[in-house]
């Protein structure tokens, strides 16, 4: 591989907010130099390929610390409904995307958001049945905690009106007791697992290739892939690594409930620079938007109801302690403030038994938190793995949180600045396909805390804004640190892997401009010194 020298006036290393006017030089897969033009002269010779990005912007490749790779790729194949404005429009999009299919297989689009639809009404099977009478349709919602299905999907699973709701889940019914076609939380899991169990490793690998191509177009060089309801995919990624076709680094997790022996075996077998096991993950609750987020006090719009934990607290503590003893990272989905406290209590329990260890456990999402718990992230060395593009994106005055959890608790929604100021570390991601894969959207939200309509004035809880440097660092070095891989990636430094992204504009100058950030072009993405994306 020929030595490459990237020339740019705006080089961001993630180490400081100061930009360097100079060069980044890559020798094979590693960075061999970063610094001024004058100092770079001794490293450049006639065999060096010089790439001139004079007035553009060079930075470390983004490390998206929270994606669901397979489900996102399936949605891209069968239909993304994120911006559909009604149930009928969503059904029509799915039909348009799949009308020529003749394989009879499952249609797996999704990312629909009923809060964008008239009166927030949940969808029904009838709107899908109009287009798909004999083809099963299974569409995860935006949060991936619910699914919209047609009658054929219910038939294939022998689901009738007499079925009992599972614990922490439900099959929605109309006033006559008939199934509507919307299923929620635990009712989704066995269906999704069964559908995906028929997919071969080769099929999964093909979706991973498609995902990597998309990621590279956004300047993403590594991701943390979290299991959706325990579905295993690492064997598919191994196929790509062995064939040299894996063009994004994947740090994957297993389900929290996997047998310890299996976890240790996987950790031993998957530890390369390209494909690494990084821990286990589980759900403590659902989401406040679905009234399944576990809250310390009742929902404002449902007096007396707080939801509940999806996991037995004592089992959680003992299991976290076991993982800690074996230096296995635990990542806990916790959206409600009671779930966040439950997770922190479990990490405290493990520390009390085994002392402080550099495991870098994580709480995911943190859509609501008690102010009493904010400082515990720093005290316990727990990473706040958060997704800034989860912040309100439209119609701020009508956002459901106003009526679901109330104004006082909204002050502590996505509390990035408060956690950081009290010693906590941040790792940014998208939660793709819950949101789009584009990291620049998250940077805009983090620094402005504005919706797509630039509301509310001054930003939502403006005291929680981060600077551009803090936001970029959380999306590069912060995520690398959380993955226990910060010695190899996350910053532009001599000796680190040459994972680099080049953007057309200076992000420090554009970060507060929604249109500029959402539409900014990636000019080049470099993975280990290899160009994996180049805008023609």
Beta strands, then each sheet from edge to edge (+ up, - down):
strand 1: 4-11
strand 2: 20-27
strand 3: 30-36
strand 4: 49-52
strand 5: 57-60
strand 6: 62-67
strand 7: 110-112
strand 8: 138-141
strand 9: 146-149
strand 10: 169-173
strand 11: 179-185
strand 12: 220-225
strand 13: 249-255
strand 14: 275-283
strand 15: 330-334
strand 16: 362-365
strand 17: 383-386
strand 18: 425-428
strand 19: 500-503
strand 20: 522-527
strand 21: 530-534
sheet 1: 3+ 2- 1+ 4+
sheet 2: 5+ 19- 20+ 21-
sheet 3: 6+ 12+ 13+ 14+ 15+ 16+ 17+ 18+
sheet 4: 7+ 8+ 9- 11+ 10-
end
